[in-house]
Each structure stands twice: as structure tokens, then as C-alpha cells.
Amino acid sequence: MKFIHTADWHIGRKLQQIDLLDDQEFVLNNLIEEIKEHDLDFIIIAGDLYDRSVPSREATTLLQELLIKINIECDLPIFAISGNHDSRERLAVGQAWFSKHNFYLATQLEEAFHKIQYKDADIYLLPYFEPYEAKVYFEDDKLTTHHAATKRVVHEIYKNIDESRINILVAHTFVAGAEPTDSEREISIGTVENVGVNVFEKFDYVALGHLHNPNALNEERIKYSGSPLAYSFSESNQQKGVRLIELTKENFDDRFIPIKQKRKMHNIVADYDEIFSKEYREKFDTENDYFSMELGKLEGVTDPMPRIKEFYPNTLLLKSKAKRLDSSKNSVNKEMLKKNPLELIESFYEEQVLDTLTSTQREVLEQIIGEVEQDETN
């Protein structure tokens, strides 16, 4: 089997309120050009096709155009699942006729138990789900973590697995040992959301979505494709693209294919006056690329952003260069990792302002944190 593994398109995403739709269209059309270069059996999209549960009209139009190009114009089967950002209901519109065109889309937990036989492979599609869904499905109150729930789901799949055939699982989850970046919004501190790699031992390949770094996990046959373009400045140094997989029962070959980007992201750390020199600016495509600026020597500079944007129009973040701290004060201790978001904010505020939060500030923060947590679970 020869196929492309991609994920986390996040169509409709914004970066610091900047619409990325043009960037996404450019990159994903380049992905389609790569598809045309290879004699593929199919393509896998491992979740988060959209960035919002209620995508904009422009986002839905772009996704439809891309899927038509892949599935109809390139005549390529698609195996896809919903991710934690997708609305299952909206994504599944048209599901009844998708499979007539070899477009297989799973949005519900129970669909994972119905393997799709395609040539020499049995393909299982496991969309993103919360532990309570498995708890209800299996009538088992002990399924309270993603690891326990996923293990139970996979155990059910194993009951009917044919190990003489190529077995592929498509899933959208956070596998233990993987490293997240700033743009994955639902990564939990601790191990609640981690799923152990040993859960997947009987599959010949596990195509993962959820984390945007293609090198987030170091396992031979359990891979993240990563997102096709960067969605935060913490991803600026990551290579973005797709995985080209060639797979038999005996052999496995994985090649990462970089995809051409419309713009790059840069994290600039420099002094304020330095960034305006011709020699410094020549290192970048200043008219098009996105910039995060961390600048020193801002003392006495009033409202620096307008001048910065004259030279770097797409500057999205600006902060003062952090002063070097004593290493003993800068280390993360175990007590810090035990703190909840409000406690972490309180500690940071006290360290920076040398004062404590007022009762009003604390109430506002509690409200904001509650609203964010509620929004992220919807």
C-alpha cells in the first residue's frame, strides 16, 4: 500500500486575528500537486479538517473544493475522521453518498468497529471522542481517562482483526511521550489525556492527528503527520508537510515530504534599532512573512508598533526582551506543575508586579478561565 498521511488542516484558523485562509488554500493546493506526483492508493486525513465547530462559509467552501480535487479530480480514495475541533454533524453532511465515491468519513465512536476493506488493507477510523462516550457505549464507569477508553475501544477492534492483512488505524489523540506546541488547545497538563503507545501494538500503521509537530512522537509505525502549515510562532522552526507511507506486512517505509509555504513565521529577538538596518531586513521577506518581535532597548520608545510595521507589515506580536534571570529562580519546580491555571497566573502576577491580585481581579480571572474551559470542551 502506498498512501499519504496528513492531518490538522484547521481550515478557518486565525493567527492573532489574522485570517489564514489564503495561506491554507496555497499550501493545501500544493499538497494536491504532491498527490499528483505519486501513484497513491489513497490519502488519510487524521482529523481537525476545520478549526471551529461552526466554520465560516469561506472555510466550508474551501474544504469542499479541496476534497473534490482530491477525491473526484484525482480519483483518489479518502479515509478521514473528525477531530476535537470539528463539528461531527456539519462534517458528516453528505456522508451517505461519500462512500459511493470512495470517501470514507467517520465521526462517531461506534464507526471505529466497522473496518473498511480496501485492497490488501483493513482500515479502522477512530474519530476523536471523550472518555464519557466510551463509558456510555460500553456501560463501564471505569473508563474515565483517554488511555482507558482508547484501550477499551482498541480491544474491541482486536476481537475481529485479521492479522494476515495490513491493518491501519486512523486516530486523533495525544499519545504518551509526544510533545505538544502552543497551538494545540486541548492538551492537558499531566497524563489524563495521554494514550500509551502499547495500546496500538497489533496495527501495522497508526496514522495520528492532534499534534502539529511531525516529530512529536518517536515510534516507528505510530506517526503524527503534523499540520501542513504553522499555526503558532512556537511552530516556526518545524518543517511542515505530509508523510508518504509505503507498507506491506513485511516492510515499512516512511518519507516526510515538505510542502511549499506561502509565508514563513519568524521569532525575532533583537534590539529595537537593530531591526531597521538594511542588512538585518535582508534576511527576511519582510513584506509577506509573519513576525513575532521580542525587542530590547525599548526604554523611552513610545508606541513602537507603527514604525515596526512600516518595515515589517505582518508583525503580529511585540514584547520587551526578557531580562536574564538567575538560573535558580528560572527553573521549573515540581510545586509549579501541581498548580492550576489561576494559581499559575497569581504566581506570575506577584513575581512581575510585586503585589497580589485584588478580589475583583481574581473574580474576573475565575470567570474567564471557566468560560475558556467550557468553550474548549464544546
KEKE-3310 file (N, C-alpha, C; in steps of 0.2 Angstrom, whole numbers, plus 5000, padded with zeros to 4 digits):
npx = (5004:5002:5002:4997:4998:4990:4985:4976:4972:4964:4956:4950:4957:4963:4977:4982:4971:4972:4967:4969:4966:4970:4983:4981:4974:4984:4994:4988:4983:4996:4999:4990:4996:5007:5001:4998:5010:5013:5010:4997:4988:4978:4972:4975:4966:4969:4959:4953:4949:4942:4944:4935:4920:4909:4911:4916:4907:4916:4927:4920:4918:4931:4936:4927:4930:4944:4942:4935:4944:4954:4947:4938:4943:4957:4954:4955:4954:4948:4951:4945:4943:4934:4940:4945:4942:4932:4915:4905:4892:4891:4902:4899:4889:4882:4887:4881:4882:4896:4904:4901:4909:4921:4925:4928:4922:4923:4914:4908:4910:4906:4908:4921:4922:4919:4927:4935:4938:4950:4958:4973:4972:4965:4956:4954:4944:4945:4937:4940:4935:4927:4931:4919:4910:4914:4912:4898:4895:4900:4895:4902:4909:4922:4929:4937:4948:4957:4967:4962:4949:4952:4960:4950:4942:4950:4953:4941:4941:4951:4946:4940:4950:4960:4975:4983:4981:4985:4984:4977:4976:4967:4968:4964:4972:4981:4996:5006:5021:5023:5026:5018:5013:5011:4999:4990:4976:4969:4977:4981:4988:4999:4994:4981:4976:4984:4988:4994:5007:5008:4995:4992:4998:4996:4993:4998:5001:4999:4990:4991:4982:4982:4993:5004:5017:5027:5037:5033:5032:5042:5041:5041:5031:5020:5013:5013:5007:5008:5004:4999:5004:5011:5004:5006:5018:5027:5029:5037:5049:5047:5047:5035:5023:5018:5016:5023:5019:5024:5019:5019:5015:5028:5037:5041:5040:5044:5042:5045:5037:5041:5030:5027:5027:5016:5020:5032:5035:5043:5052:5058:5072:5080:5088:5079:5083:5091:5084:5080:5090:5097:5104:5100:5086:5087:5088:5075:5059:5051:5040:5030:5031:5026:5029:5035:5040:5053:5060:5074:5080:5070:5067:5060:5055:5040:5025:5030:5025:5019:5030:5038:5029:5030:5041:5040:5027:5018:5019:5014:5015:5022:5034:5043:5061:5065:5073:5088:5087:5091:5097:5093:5081:5074:5071:5059:5050:5044:5032:5026:5021:5010:5001:4985:4978:4973:4981:4994:4994:4992:5004:5013:5009:5012:5026:5030:5024:5025:5015:4999:4984:4969:4953:4943:4950:4953:4941:4937:4946:4944:4931:4934:4943:4935:4925:4933:4938:4925:4922:4932:4929:4917)
npy = (4994:5011:5027:5044:5052:5064:5078:5089:5101:5112:5122:5138:5144:5157:5168:5177:5185:5187:5181:5166:5160:5161:5157:5144:5139:5140:5132:5119:5117:5115:5103:5095:5095:5088:5075:5072:5069:5056:5039:5034:5024:5029:5043:5048:5058:5064:5070:5086:5094:5106:5122:5126:5122:5128:5132:5145:5152:5153:5145:5132:5131:5131:5119:5110:5112:5108:5094:5089:5091:5081:5069:5068:5074:5069:5057:5049:5039:5043:5043:5048:5056:5064:5077:5085:5098:5099:5100:5086:5084:5094:5091:5078:5080:5074:5062:5050:5048:5049:5038:5031:5037:5032:5039:5039:5043:5045:5049:5046:5037:5023:5019:5015:5002:4996:4989:4995:4987:4988:4985:4977:4980:4983:4995:5005:5018:5029:5042:5057:5056:5058:5052:5049:5045:5033:5027:5027:5020:5007:5004:5006:5012:5014:5019:5032:5040:5045:5036:5024:5023:5023:5011:5002:5003:4999:4986:4981:4982:4973:4961:4956:4957:4954:4947:4943:4952:4969:4981:4996:5010:5025:5039:5052:5059:5061:5054:5046:5052:5061:5078:5093:5109:5127:5129:5118:5117:5109:5101:5093:5096:5085:5067:5064:5065:5057:5043:5027:5020:5006:5002:5001:4990:4980:4985:4988:5001:5017:5031:5046:5061:5077:5083:5095:5095:5085:5077:5074:5062:5048:5034:5019:5015:5022:5037:5055:5066:5079:5097:5105:5118:5131:5135:5143:5153:5146:5135:5139:5134:5122:5109:5108:5098:5082:5064:5051:5035:5019:5002:4986:4969:4964:4975:4992:5009:5026:5042:5059:5073:5089:5103:5117:5133:5148:5159:5162:5160:5170:5172:5185:5190:5204:5220:5235:5246:5239:5231:5238:5241:5239:5228:5219:5217:5211:5198:5192:5190:5203:5209:5200:5189:5182:5190:5189:5199:5201:5213:5222:5236:5246:5256:5272:5273:5277:5270:5259:5251:5256:5261:5249:5242:5248:5243:5230:5223:5213:5211:5203:5200:5209:5211:5216:5212:5199:5201:5193:5181:5175:5158:5149:5155:5153:5141:5127:5121:5106:5109:5120:5113:5107:5117:5125:5134:5147:5148:5148:5160:5169:5168:5172:5185:5190:5189:5197:5210:5212:5212:5207:5199:5208:5206:5208:5207:5193:5187:5190:5184:5170:5169:5171:5160:5149:5151:5149:5136:5129:5133:5126:5113:5111)
npz = (5000:4996:5002:5007:5022:5031:5042:5053:5047:5050:5044:5042:5052:5063:5065:5078:5076:5062:5047:5040:5028:5015:5015:5019:5008:4998:5003:5004:4991:4985:4992:4985:4973:4976:4978:4965:4960:4964:4963:4971:4983:4991:5002:5019:5031:5046:5055:5063:5052:5050:5059:5069:5077:5072:5057:5045:5031:5020:5024:5024:5010:5005:5010:5004:4990:4990:4994:4983:4973:4977:4979:4968:4956:4956:4958:4969:4983:5000:5017:5031:5047:5061:5071:5087:5085:5075:5070:5072:5066:5056:5048:5044:5035:5020:5021:5018:5004:5002:5003:4991:4982:4986:4997:5013:5029:5046:5060:5072:5087:5087:5074:5073:5074:5063:5051:5036:5021:5010:4995:5000:5013:5029:5036:5050:5057:5069:5076:5085:5102:5118:5135:5142:5132:5128:5140:5141:5130:5132:5144:5156:5170:5174:5164:5163:5158:5144:5140:5146:5140:5126:5125:5128:5117:5107:5111:5108:5094:5091:5093:5081:5072:5058:5057:5046:5036:5031:5043:5047:5058:5060:5070:5082:5093:5109:5111:5123:5128:5117:5111:5113:5105:5106:5099:5100:5108:5117:5126:5140:5156:5164:5164:5160:5147:5140:5129:5130:5120:5119:5117:5104:5098:5088:5076:5059:5055:5062:5060:5065:5071:5079:5086:5081:5077:5066:5071:5084:5091:5093:5087:5077:5069:5072:5070:5069:5057:5058:5056:5040:5039:5049:5064:5075:5083:5090:5082:5072:5068:5064:5051:5039:5032:5024:5026:5017:5015:5012:5013:5018:5024:5028:5026:5029:5025:5027:5022:5024:5017:5013:5011:5001:5007:5009:5016:5029:5046:5059:5074:5081:5090:5096:5097:5097:5088:5080:5071:5060:5051:5035:5032:5041:5038:5026:5028:5028:5021:5021:5018:5017:5026:5043:5059:5075:5088:5099:5108:5113:5122:5122:5130:5133:5121:5113:5109:5099:5088:5076:5068:5067:5059:5047:5042:5044:5039:5043:5057:5071:5085:5099:5111:5126:5127:5137:5153:5158:5170:5186:5186:5196:5200:5189:5186:5183:5196:5205:5212:5205:5194:5199:5201:5197:5183:5188:5199:5194:5186:5197:5204:5194:5192:5205:5205:5194:5197:5210:5219:5226:5218:5217:5225:5215:5203:5204:5204:5191:5183:5187:5181:5167:5165:5168:5157:5146:5148:5147:5134:5127:5128:5121)
capx = (5000:5006:4997:4999:4995:4990:4980:4976:4971:4962:4953:4947:4961:4966:4983:4982:4965:4973:4964:4975:4963:4974:4989:4979:4972:4990:4998:4984:4984:5002:4998:4987:5001:5012:4997:4998:5017:5014:5005:4995:4982:4973:4975:4972:4966:4968:4955:4953:4949:4940:4947:4929:4914:4904:4916:4913:4905:4923:4930:4917:4919:4937:4936:4923:4934:4950:4940:4933:4950:4957:4943:4935:4948:4962:4951:4959:4950:4950:4949:4946:4940:4933:4945:4942:4939:4927:4908:4903:4886:4892:4907:4896:4884:4883:4891:4878:4885:4903:4907:4900:4915:4927:4927:4926:4922:4920:4913:4905:4914:4904:4910:4928:4922:4917:4933:4934:4942:4952:4964:4976:4972:4959:4957:4949:4943:4943:4937:4941:4930:4929:4930:4912:4907:4916:4909:4891:4894:4902:4892:4908:4910:4929:4933:4937:4953:4958:4970:4957:4944:4955:4962:4944:4940:4955:4952:4935:4943:4956:4942:4939:4956:4964:4982:4986:4981:4988:4979:4979:4971:4967:4965:4965:4973:4988:4999:5011:5028:5023:5027:5013:5016:5006:4993:4985:4972:4966:4982:4980:4994:4998:4993:4974:4974:4989:4986:5000:5009:5007:4988:4991:5004:4994:4992:5004:5002:4994:4990:4988:4982:4981:4999:5006:5024:5028:5042:5031:5032:5047:5039:5042:5024:5014:5016:5009:5009:5009:4999:5003:5007:5012:4998:5008:5025:5031:5030:5040:5055:5046:5046:5028:5022:5014:5020:5022:5020:5024:5018:5017:5016:5035:5041:5038:5045:5041:5046:5042:5038:5039:5025:5029:5023:5016:5024:5036:5035:5049:5053:5064:5075:5085:5087:5074:5086:5094:5079:5078:5095:5096:5107:5096:5080:5088:5087:5068:5054:5048:5033:5025:5031:5024:5034:5034:5046:5055:5065:5077:5081:5063:5066:5060:5051:5033:5021:5035:5022:5018:5036:5040:5025:5032:5047:5038:5019:5014:5021:5008:5016:5028:5035:5050:5065:5065:5079:5091:5085:5095:5095:5090:5074:5071:5070:5053:5050:5038:5027:5023:5017:5004:4996:4980:4979:4973:4987:5000:4993:4993:5011:5017:5007:5016:5033:5031:5021:5027:5009:4994:4978:4964:4947:4940:4954:4953:4934:4937:4951:4940:4926:4937:4946:4929:4922:4938:4937:4919:4922:4936:4926:4911)
capy = (5000:5017:5032:5050:5053:5071:5079:5095:5106:5118:5127:5144:5146:5164:5169:5184:5188:5187:5176:5162:5156:5162:5153:5137:5137:5140:5126:5113:5116:5112:5096:5091:5094:5082:5069:5070:5066:5049:5034:5033:5020:5033:5048:5048:5064:5061:5074:5093:5097:5113:5124:5128:5118:5132:5135:5151:5150:5153:5139:5126:5132:5129:5112:5106:5112:5103:5087:5087:5090:5075:5063:5067:5075:5065:5050:5046:5037:5047:5040:5054:5056:5071:5079:5088:5105:5098:5098:5080:5085:5098:5087:5072:5081:5071:5056:5044:5047:5050:5031:5030:5039:5030:5044:5036:5048:5043:5055:5043:5031:5016:5018:5013:4995:4993:4990:4996:4983:4991:4981:4972:4983:4984:5002:5007:5025:5031:5049:5060:5055:5059:5046:5048:5042:5026:5024:5026:5014:5000:5004:5004:5018:5014:5022:5039:5043:5044:5029:5018:5022:5021:5004:4998:5003:4996:4979:4978:4981:4967:4954:4954:4959:4949:4949:4941:4958:4975:4984:5003:5014:5032:5041:5059:5059:5063:5048:5047:5054:5066:5084:5097:5115:5131:5129:5113:5120:5104:5097:5093:5095:5078:5062:5062:5064:5053:5036:5023:5018:4999:5001:5000:4986:4975:4988:4989:5008:5021:5037:5051:5068:5081:5087:5099:5093:5079:5073:5074:5055:5044:5027:5018:5014:5026:5043:5061:5069:5086:5101:5106:5124:5133:5139:5147:5155:5140:5130:5142:5131:5115:5108:5107:5094:5076:5058:5047:5029:5013:4997:4979:4965:4963:4981:4999:5015:5032:5048:5065:5077:5096:5107:5124:5138:5155:5163:5159:5164:5172:5174:5190:5193:5209:5226:5239:5249:5234:5228:5243:5241:5236:5221:5214:5216:5207:5191:5190:5193:5207:5211:5194:5184:5184:5191:5190:5203:5202:5218:5225:5244:5249:5262:5279:5272:5277:5266:5257:5246:5259:5261:5242:5239:5251:5239:5223:5225:5207:5209:5201:5200:5213:5211:5218:5207:5197:5201:5187:5179:5170:5151:5146:5157:5152:5133:5125:5116:5102:5113:5124:5109:5105:5122:5126:5140:5153:5149:5150:5167:5173:5167:5176:5192:5193:5189:5203:5216:5213:5213:5201:5201:5210:5201:5209:5204:5186:5185:5191:5178:5164:5169:5170:5153:5145:5152:5146:5128:5127:5133:5121:5106:5111)
capz = (5000:4996:5003:5010:5029:5033:5047:5056:5042:5054:5039:5045:5058:5063:5069:5081:5072:5055:5043:5037:5023:5009:5017:5019:5001:4994:5005:5003:4984:4984:4994:4980:4967:4978:4977:4958:4958:4966:4962:4978:4983:4995:5007:5025:5034:5053:5060:5063:5045:5052:5066:5073:5076:5067:5052:5041:5024:5016:5026:5021:5003:5003:5011:4999:4984:4991:4994:4977:4969:4979:4978:4961:4950:4956:4958:4975:4989:5006:5023:5036:5054:5064:5077:5093:5083:5070:5072:5069:5062:5050:5044:5041:5030:5014:5022:5015:4997:5001:5001:4984:4978:4990:5003:5020:5034:5052:5065:5078:5090:5085:5067:5073:5075:5056:5046:5029:5017:5003:4993:5005:5019:5033:5039:5055:5058:5076:5077:5092:5107:5125:5139:5144:5126:5129:5146:5140:5125:5135:5150:5160:5173:5175:5158:5165:5155:5137:5139:5147:5135:5120:5126:5128:5110:5103:5112:5104:5087:5091:5093:5074:5067:5054:5057:5040:5032:5033:5047:5048:5062:5059:5076:5083:5101:5112:5113:5128:5125:5112:5113:5110:5104:5108:5095:5102:5113:5122:5129:5147:5160:5167:5160:5159:5140:5136:5127:5129:5113:5119:5115:5097:5095:5083:5070:5055:5055:5066:5057:5070:5071:5085:5087:5074:5075:5064:5075:5091:5093:5091:5086:5070:5065:5075:5067:5068:5051:5059:5052:5034:5040:5056:5067:5081:5082:5093:5076:5066:5066:5062:5044:5038:5026:5024:5026:5012:5018:5008:5018:5017:5030:5029:5025:5031:5023:5029:5020:5025:5011:5014:5007:5000:5011:5006:5021:5034:5053:5062:5080:5081:5096:5094:5100:5093:5082:5075:5066:5055:5047:5028:5032:5046:5035:5020:5030:5028:5016:5026:5015:5017:5032:5049:5063:5082:5090:5106:5107:5119:5122:5121:5135:5130:5114:5114:5104:5093:5083:5069:5065:5066:5054:5041:5039:5044:5040:5046:5064:5075:5092:5101:5118:5128:5128:5144:5156:5161:5177:5190:5184:5202:5200:5182:5185:5185:5201:5205:5215:5200:5190:5203:5201:5192:5179:5192:5204:5190:5185:5203:5205:5189:5194:5211:5203:5190:5199:5217:5223:5225:5214:5221:5224:5209:5198:5205:5201:5183:5180:5188:5176:5161:5165:5167:5150:5141:5149:5144:5126:5124:5128:5117)
cpx = (5004:5001:5000:4995:4996:4985:4980:4976:4969:4959:4949:4950:4963:4972:4983:4977:4967:4971:4969:4972:4967:4980:4987:4977:4979:4994:4994:4983:4991:5003:4995:4992:5006:5008:4998:5005:5018:5008:5002:4989:4976:4976:4971:4972:4964:4965:4957:4954:4947:4944:4941:4924:4909:4909:4912:4911:4912:4927:4927:4918:4925:4938:4933:4927:4940:4948:4938:4939:4954:4953:4940:4940:4954:4960:4955:4954:4953:4947:4951:4942:4939:4938:4941:4939:4933:4920:4906:4897:4888:4897:4904:4890:4886:4887:4888:4880:4892:4906:4906:4905:4921:4930:4924:4927:4919:4919:4910:4909:4912:4907:4917:4928:4920:4923:4931:4940:4944:4959:4967:4976:4965:4960:4951:4949:4940:4943:4938:4935:4932:4928:4923:4908:4908:4912:4901:4890:4895:4899:4897:4910:4918:4933:4932:4943:4954:4962:4966:4952:4946:4957:4956:4942:4944:4954:4946:4937:4947:4952:4941:4945:4959:4971:4986:4986:4984:4983:4982:4974:4972:4964:4967:4966:4980:4991:5005:5018:5029:5023:5022:5017:5010:4999:4988:4982:4970:4971:4982:4987:4993:4997:4986:4973:4979:4986:4993:5001:5007:5000:4988:4996:5002:4993:4999:5006:4997:4995:4987:4988:4981:4987:5001:5013:5025:5032:5040:5032:5038:5046:5039:5036:5018:5017:5011:5012:5011:5004:5003:5006:5007:5006:5000:5016:5030:5032:5034:5046:5054:5045:5039:5027:5017:5019:5018:5024:5019:5024:5016:5017:5023:5039:5037:5043:5041:5045:5042:5043:5036:5034:5027:5024:5022:5020:5027:5034:5042:5048:5059:5066:5081:5084:5083:5078:5089:5090:5078:5084:5094:5098:5103:5089:5081:5088:5080:5064:5049:5041:5028:5025:5028:5029:5031:5041:5047:5061:5068:5078:5075:5062:5066:5056:5044:5030:5026:5031:5021:5025:5039:5036:5027:5037:5044:5030:5016:5017:5015:5009:5023:5028:5042:5054:5066:5072:5082:5090:5091:5093:5091:5082:5070:5069:5062:5053:5043:5032:5023:5019:5011:4999:4991:4981:4978:4979:4993:5000:4994:5001:5015:5015:5012:5023:5034:5029:5023:5021:5004:4988:4973:4958:4944:4943:4954:4946:4934:4941:4947:4934:4929:4940:4940:4926:4927:4938:4931:4919:4926:4933:4919:4913)
cpy = (5006:5023:5038:5051:5061:5072:5087:5101:5113:5124:5132:5146:5153:5164:5176:5188:5189:5181:5172:5158:5156:5157:5146:5135:5136:5133:5119:5112:5113:5105:5092:5090:5088:5075:5067:5067:5059:5045:5031:5028:5024:5038:5047:5055:5063:5067:5082:5096:5104:5115:5126:5123:5121:5136:5141:5148:5149:5147:5133:5126:5129:5122:5108:5106:5108:5096:5085:5086:5083:5069:5062:5068:5071:5058:5046:5045:5041:5043:5045:5053:5063:5071:5083:5095:5104:5097:5091:5081:5088:5094:5081:5073:5078:5064:5050:5043:5047:5043:5029:5032:5038:5036:5042:5041:5045:5049:5052:5037:5024:5014:5015:5005:4991:4994:4991:4992:4987:4988:4976:4975:4983:4990:5003:5015:5027:5039:5051:5059:5057:5053:5044:5044:5035:5023:5023:5020:5007:4999:5002:5011:5019:5018:5030:5043:5041:5037:5023:5017:5020:5013:5000:4997:4999:4988:4977:4977:4974:4961:4952:4956:4953:4951:4947:4947:4964:4979:4991:5006:5021:5035:5049:5059:5061:5057:5050:5047:5059:5073:5089:5104:5120:5131:5123:5115:5115:5099:5098:5093:5089:5073:5060:5061:5059:5046:5033:5020:5010:4997:4999:4995:4981:4978:4989:4996:5012:5028:5042:5058:5071:5086:5089:5098:5086:5074:5073:5067:5051:5036:5026:5018:5018:5033:5049:5064:5077:5090:5103:5113:5126:5137:5143:5148:5150:5135:5133:5138:5124:5114:5105:5103:5088:5070:5054:5040:5023:5007:4991:4975:4965:4970:4987:5004:5021:5038:5054:5070:5084:5099:5114:5128:5145:5160:5159:5163:5164:5174:5178:5192:5197:5215:5231:5242:5245:5231:5232:5244:5237:5228:5216:5212:5211:5200:5188:5193:5197:5209:5206:5190:5187:5185:5192:5193:5203:5206:5221:5233:5248:5255:5268:5279:5272:5274:5264:5253:5250:5259:5254:5240:5243:5247:5231:5223:5219:5206:5208:5201:5205:5213:5213:5212:5205:5198:5194:5186:5174:5163:5148:5148:5155:5145:5132:5119:5112:5105:5117:5119:5107:5110:5122:5132:5146:5154:5151:5157:5171:5173:5172:5183:5195:5193:5196:5210:5218:5215:5207:5204:5203:5205:5202:5206:5196:5184:5185:5185:5172:5164:5167:5163:5148:5145:5148:5138:5126:5127:5128:5114:5105:5109)
cpz = (5000:4997:5007:5017:5030:5039:5049:5051:5045:5049:5043:5051:5057:5067:5072:5077:5065:5052:5039:5031:5017:5009:5016:5012:4997:4996:5003:4995:4982:4987:4988:4974:4969:4977:4970:4956:4960:4964:4968:4977:4987:4999:5013:5028:5041:5058:5060:5056:5046:5058:5071:5072:5072:5062:5048:5034:5019:5018:5023:5014:5001:5004:5006:4992:4984:4991:4987:4972:4970:4977:4971:4955:4950:4957:4964:4981:4995:5012:5028:5042:5056:5070:5082:5091:5078:5074:5068:5064:5056:5045:5041:5036:5023:5015:5019:5008:4997:4999:4994:4979:4982:4994:5009:5026:5040:5057:5072:5081:5088:5078:5067:5073:5068:5052:5039:5025:5011:5001:4998:5012:5023:5037:5044:5057:5065:5077:5084:5096:5114:5129:5140:5138:5127:5135:5145:5135:5128:5141:5156:5164:5175:5169:5159:5162:5148:5136:5140:5142:5128:5120:5125:5121:5106:5104:5109:5097:5086:5091:5086:5069:5064:5053:5051:5035:5035:5037:5049:5053:5061:5066:5077:5091:5102:5114:5118:5125:5120:5115:5109:5109:5106:5105:5097:5108:5119:5125:5136:5151:5164:5162:5158:5152:5137:5135:5126:5123:5113:5117:5108:5094:5090:5076:5066:5054:5058:5063:5062:5068:5078:5087:5081:5072:5073:5067:5083:5094:5090:5091:5079:5066:5068:5074:5067:5061:5052:5055:5046:5034:5047:5058:5074:5080:5085:5088:5071:5064:5064:5054:5043:5031:5027:5024:5020:5014:5013:5013:5015:5024:5032:5029:5027:5028:5024:5027:5021:5019:5013:5009:5007:5003:5007:5010:5026:5041:5056:5069:5081:5088:5095:5098:5095:5087:5077:5070:5060:5050:5040:5029:5036:5042:5029:5022:5029:5022:5020:5024:5017:5023:5038:5054:5071:5085:5097:5106:5114:5117:5119:5126:5132:5123:5116:5108:5098:5088:5076:5065:5063:5060:5047:5038:5039:5045:5044:5053:5068:5082:5093:5109:5120:5129:5135:5147:5159:5168:5180:5188:5190:5202:5194:5181:5187:5190:5201:5208:5210:5195:5193:5203:5196:5189:5183:5196:5200:5188:5191:5204:5200:5190:5200:5209:5199:5193:5206:5221:5222:5221:5219:5220:5218:5203:5198:5202:5194:5180:5181:5182:5169:5160:5164:5160:5145:5142:5146:5137:5123:5124:5124:5110)
residu = (MET:LYS:PHE:ILE:HIS:THR:ALA:ASP:TRP:HIS:ILE:GLY:ARG:LYS:LEU:GLN:GLN:ILE:ASP:LEU:LEU:ASP:ASP:GLN:GLU:PHE:VAL:LEU:ASN:ASN:LEU:ILE:GLU:GLU:ILE:LYS:GLU:HIS:ASP:LEU:ASP:PHE:ILE:ILE:ILE:ALA:GLY:ASP:LEU:TYR:ASP:ARG:SER:VAL:PRO:SER:ARG:GLU:ALA:THR:THR:LEU:LEU:GLN:GLU:LEU:LEU:ILE:LYS:ILE:ASN:ILE:GLU:CYS:ASP:LEU:PRO:ILE:PHE:ALA:ILE:SER:GLY:ASN:HIS:ASP:SER:ARG:GLU:ARG:LEU:ALA:VAL:GLY:GLN:ALA:TRP:PHE:SER:LYS:HIS:ASN:PHE:TYR:LEU:ALA:THR:GLN:LEU:GLU:GLU:ALA:PHE:HIS:LYS:ILE:GLN:TYR:LYS:ASP:ALA:ASP:ILE:TYR:LEU:LEU:PRO:TYR:PHE:GLU:PRO:TYR:GLU:ALA:LYS:VAL:TYR:PHE:GLU:ASP:ASP:LYS:LEU:THR:THR:HIS:HIS:ALA:ALA:THR:LYS:ARG:VAL:VAL:HIS:GLU:ILE:TYR:LYS:ASN:ILE:ASP:GLU:SER:ARG:ILE:ASN:ILE:LEU:VAL:ALA:HIS:THR:PHE:VAL:ALA:GLY:ALA:GLU:PRO:THR:ASP:SER:GLU:ARG:GLU:ILE:SER:ILE:GLY:THR:VAL:GLU:ASN:VAL:GLY:VAL:ASN:VAL:PHE:GLU:LYS:PHE:ASP:TYR:VAL:ALA:LEU:GLY:HIS:LEU:HIS:ASN:PRO:ASN:ALA:LEU:ASN:GLU:GLU:ARG:ILE:LYS:TYR:SER:GLY:SER:PRO:LEU:ALA:TYR:SER:PHE:SER:GLU:SER:ASN:GLN:GLN:LYS:GLY:VAL:ARG:LEU:ILE:GLU:LEU:THR:LYS:GLU:ASN:PHE:ASP:ASP:ARG:PHE:ILE:PRO:ILE:LYS:GLN:LYS:ARG:LYS:MET:HIS:ASN:ILE:VAL:ALA:ASP:TYR:ASP:GLU:ILE:PHE:SER:LYS:GLU:TYR:ARG:GLU:LYS:PHE:ASP:THR:GLU:ASN:ASP:TYR:PHE:SER:MET:GLU:LEU:GLY:LYS:LEU:GLU:GLY:VAL:THR:ASP:PRO:MET:PRO:ARG:ILE:LYS:GLU:PHE:TYR:PRO:ASN:THR:LEU:LEU:LEU:LYS:SER:LYS:ALA:LYS:ARG:LEU:ASP:SER:SER:LYS:ASN:SER:VAL:ASN:LYS:GLU:MET:LEU:LYS:LYS:ASN:PRO:LEU:GLU:LEU:ILE:GLU:SER:PHE:TYR:GLU:GLU:GLN:VAL:LEU:ASP:THR:LEU:THR:SER:THR:GLN:ARG:GLU:VAL:LEU:GLU:GLN:ILE:ILE:GLY:GLU:VAL:GLU:GLN:ASP:GLU:THR:ASN)
# end
